[in-house]
Amino acid sequence: MATSKSFNIAIIGGGISGLTLAIGLLQHNISITIYEAAPHFGEIGAGVAFGPNAVLAMKKISPTITAAFDKCKTVNQGPSKANSWFTIRVGDARKADADGFVKPGVKVGDAWYDVELDTDRGNGGVYRAHFLDELVKAIPDGVAQFGKKLKHLKIVDDGSRDVICTFEDGTHARHNAVIGCDGIKATTRRWLLGEDDPAAKAVFSGKYAYRGLIPSEEATEMLGEEVAQNSSFFFGYHGHLLTFPIEQGKTMNVVAFASCKEWKHDQWVIRTSKEDMNADFAEWGPHVQKIVHAMQKPDIWALFYHLPCDTYYKGRVCLLGDAAHASTPHQGAGAGACIEDSLFMSELLKEVEKKEDIERAFKAFDEVRRPRTQKIVKTSEEAGRLYEFELLGDDLDKIEQNQTKRQRWIWDYDVDEELARAKSIYHSSSAQA
Ligand SMILES: Cc1cc2nc3c(=O)[nH]c(=O)nc-3n(C[C@H](O)[C@H](O)[C@H](O)COP(=O)(O)OP(=O)(O)OC[C@H]3O[C@@H](n4cnc5c(N)ncnc54)[C@H](O)[C@@H]3O)c2cc1C
């Protein structure tokens, strides 16, 4: 067995980013401690979809992650939809002519076009809580500490450049380096960028979402098999709705998006009423109306995202996942970007022999990962407006042309080439030192 590395790392936060990173680092015998604010690991009861790039990154980090994904994943259930990412429909009745057609041959709610995956890398949706539970099984006892909400970081000025983490419970921990995986409201991000940096805190995207799960039997009865069992988008004016199957087709995951100018609440998740939820989609077609009426919990999730920042690292502290680049969910690429980050970070830290070189690994990570992940955030926000007839208006031909191509650069990411580039940046900067 390979000997352990001589340095240790604190991972702040145990979500998808923290856990996939932990699995990657443990494979390379790097000593880690995960500090999680909650009393245990946990995810919300909703679905998350992974694109081909994310599935490839999982495979390259560890077979454990692929096994967890394979155990939980669900793909489109209809054989004719095997290569479809999402089937696109117009869901808004206001876009129809008097006979209910959105363009010749396409009725409101009918399939308009499919965004094809065209790859054998794989994809799929999972129930978040189940996927996280599978990842947790790969974390040995003693690696994680719970109820540890990070309050502050300090770089030690005794020449060691170690980092002291101070937690809300008044305790401290000293590590050679810290990786912030503490999500969209990250304490690590605010510390690293400074409270006055406009990018330190997430900004409201003008969109909010209702999330729901509908048993497939009920969905099939309401919508027919094709819609209930395969991934669908419904586009419309200042709103859109998406569905995809999870739990081996037993459940249809729903996210219904609507718009408002500003978010006036302190909380990002608030309870509203069924009446308000139905009112948001009152002018939509029958498919969307049925789905919205079947959703039980009218909670609203405000969608925030990060403006681009100038760096992901300072000294031996680095941001990763949503802490670095929280995105709106419109391209289904946020969590995938987190897993790619975990691959790059673990592969770079594998190269590091002594703690003094960690900062150069963080520099290489920043150089390679920041442009891609910030582009995902930017294009995702645009995609939300595209689907809601705000980017290119309601010109369906332009929307189709734009949308069928816009995900390709995310899915076809040349991971090997980019990993080689990251390692070369790391090694050439070590050579210069
Ligand atoms: C409505 C919606 C739908 C989405 N759908 C998709 C999708 O289909 N596909 C996709 O790829 N992405 C999707 N995303 C994005 C995806 O959910 C995120 O990118 C991903 O979950 C982020 O994971 P993370 O581990 O970086 O952060 P988080 O999941 O936020 O985890 C952060 C962890 O850190 C802990 N923590 C926070 N603060 C501290 C602290 N101070 N000290 C210690 N611990 C702390 C938290 O308790 C938590 O466990 C969606 C997002 C939203 C909002």
The ligand as an SDF file (V2000), in Angstrom:
LIG
                    3D

 53 58  0  0  0  0  0  0  0  0999 V2000
  -33.6440   23.8240   -7.7400 C   0  0  0  0  0  0  0  0  0  0  0  0
  -32.2700   23.2770   -8.0470 C   0  0  0  0  0  0  0  0  0  0  0  0
  -32.1520   22.1960   -8.9170 C   0  0  0  0  0  0  0  0  0  0  0  0
  -30.8890   21.7120   -9.2730 C   0  0  0  0  0  0  0  0  0  0  0  0
  -30.7940   20.6800  -10.1610 N   0  0  0  0  0  0  0  0  0  0  0  0
  -29.5890   20.2790  -10.5970 C   0  0  0  0  0  0  0  0  0  0  0  0
  -29.4720   19.2330  -11.5610 C   0  0  0  0  0  0  0  0  0  0  0  0
  -30.4670   18.6550  -11.9980 O   0  0  0  0  0  0  0  0  0  0  0  0
  -28.2170   18.8750  -11.9720 N   0  0  0  0  0  0  0  0  0  0  0  0
  -27.0870   19.4820  -11.4810 C   0  0  0  0  0  0  0  0  0  0  0  0
  -25.9700   19.1200  -11.9040 O   0  0  0  0  0  0  0  0  0  0  0  0
  -27.1690   20.4470  -10.5380 N   0  0  0  0  0  0  0  0  0  0  0  0
  -28.3860   20.8560  -10.0960 C   0  0  0  0  0  0  0  0  0  0  0  0
  -28.4620   21.8300   -9.1470 N   0  0  0  0  0  0  0  0  0  0  0  0
  -27.2100   22.3460   -8.5470 C   0  0  0  0  0  0  0  0  0  0  0  0
  -26.7220   21.4080   -7.4380 C   0  0  0  0  0  0  0  0  0  0  0  0
  -27.7850   21.1680   -6.5470 O   0  0  0  0  0  0  0  0  0  0  0  0
  -25.5320   21.9940   -6.6850 C   0  0  0  0  0  0  0  0  0  0  0  0
  -24.5530   22.4140   -7.6070 O   0  0  0  0  0  0  0  0  0  0  0  0
  -24.8800   20.9890   -5.7180 C   0  0  0  0  0  0  0  0  0  0  0  0
  -25.8400   20.3280   -4.9290 O   0  0  0  0  0  0  0  0  0  0  0  0
  -23.8810   21.7090   -4.8170 C   0  0  0  0  0  0  0  0  0  0  0  0
  -23.2290   20.7820   -3.9760 O   0  0  0  0  0  0  0  0  0  0  0  0
  -22.1590   21.2930   -2.8940 P   0  0  0  0  0  0  0  0  0  0  0  0
  -21.7410   20.0910   -2.1700 O   0  0  0  0  0  0  0  0  0  0  0  0
  -21.1230   22.1540   -3.5460 O   0  0  0  0  0  0  0  0  0  0  0  0
  -22.9910   22.2710   -1.9440 O   0  0  0  0  0  0  0  0  0  0  0  0
  -24.1570   21.9020   -0.9260 P   0  0  0  0  0  0  0  0  0  0  0  0
  -24.9820   20.7920   -1.4230 O   0  0  0  0  0  0  0  0  0  0  0  0
  -24.8210   23.1870   -0.5950 O   0  0  0  0  0  0  0  0  0  0  0  0
  -23.3900   21.3440    0.3560 O   0  0  0  0  0  0  0  0  0  0  0  0
  -22.7320   22.2060    1.2550 C   0  0  0  0  0  0  0  0  0  0  0  0
  -22.5280   21.4750    2.5690 C   0  0  0  0  0  0  0  0  0  0  0  0
  -21.7620   22.3120    3.4200 O   0  0  0  0  0  0  0  0  0  0  0  0
  -22.3770   22.4100    4.6860 C   0  0  0  0  0  0  0  0  0  0  0  0
  -22.0310   23.7270    5.2200 N   0  0  0  0  0  0  0  0  0  0  0  0
  -22.5110   24.9340    4.8290 C   0  0  0  0  0  0  0  0  0  0  0  0
  -21.9310   25.9230    5.5310 N   0  0  0  0  0  0  0  0  0  0  0  0
  -21.0440   25.3310    6.3680 C   0  0  0  0  0  0  0  0  0  0  0  0
  -20.1290   25.8310    7.3350 C   0  0  0  0  0  0  0  0  0  0  0  0
  -20.0020   27.1610    7.5800 N   0  0  0  0  0  0  0  0  0  0  0  0
  -19.3680   24.9450    8.0370 N   0  0  0  0  0  0  0  0  0  0  0  0
  -19.4710   23.6020    7.7990 C   0  0  0  0  0  0  0  0  0  0  0  0
  -20.3320   23.0810    6.8930 N   0  0  0  0  0  0  0  0  0  0  0  0
  -21.1000   23.9270    6.1790 C   0  0  0  0  0  0  0  0  0  0  0  0
  -23.8590   22.2160    4.4070 C   0  0  0  0  0  0  0  0  0  0  0  0
  -24.5580   21.7640    5.5690 O   0  0  0  0  0  0  0  0  0  0  0  0
  -23.8300   21.1810    3.3020 C   0  0  0  0  0  0  0  0  0  0  0  0
  -23.8030   19.8610    3.7850 O   0  0  0  0  0  0  0  0  0  0  0  0
  -29.7070   22.3260   -8.7500 C   0  0  0  0  0  0  0  0  0  0  0  0
  -29.8220   23.3870   -7.8410 C   0  0  0  0  0  0  0  0  0  0  0  0
  -31.0880   23.8530   -7.4920 C   0  0  0  0  0  0  0  0  0  0  0  0
  -31.1750   25.0210   -6.5260 C   0  0  0  0  0  0  0  0  0  0  0  0
  1  2  1  0
  2  3  1  0
  2 52  2  0
  3  4  2  0
  4  5  1  0
  4 50  1  0
  5  6  2  0
  6  7  1  0
  6 13  1  0
  7  8  2  0
  7  9  1  0
  9 10  1  0
 10 11  2  0
 10 12  1  0
 12 13  2  0
 13 14  1  0
 14 15  1  0
 14 50  1  0
 15 16  1  0
 16 17  1  0
 16 18  1  0
 18 19  1  0
 18 20  1  0
 20 21  1  0
 20 22  1  0
 22 23  1  0
 23 24  1  0
 24 25  2  0
 24 26  1  0
 24 27  1  0
 27 28  1  0
 28 29  2  0
 28 30  1  0
 28 31  1  0
 31 32  1  0
 32 33  1  0
 33 34  1  0
 33 48  1  0
 34 35  1  0
 35 36  1  0
 35 46  1  0
 36 37  1  0
 36 45  1  0
 37 38  2  0
 38 39  1  0
 39 40  1  0
 39 45  2  0
 40 41  1  0
 40 42  2  0
 42 43  1  0
 43 44  2  0
 44 45  1  0
 46 47  1  0
 46 48  1  0
 48 49  1  0
 50 51  2  0
 51 52  1  0
 52 53  1  0
M  END
$$$$
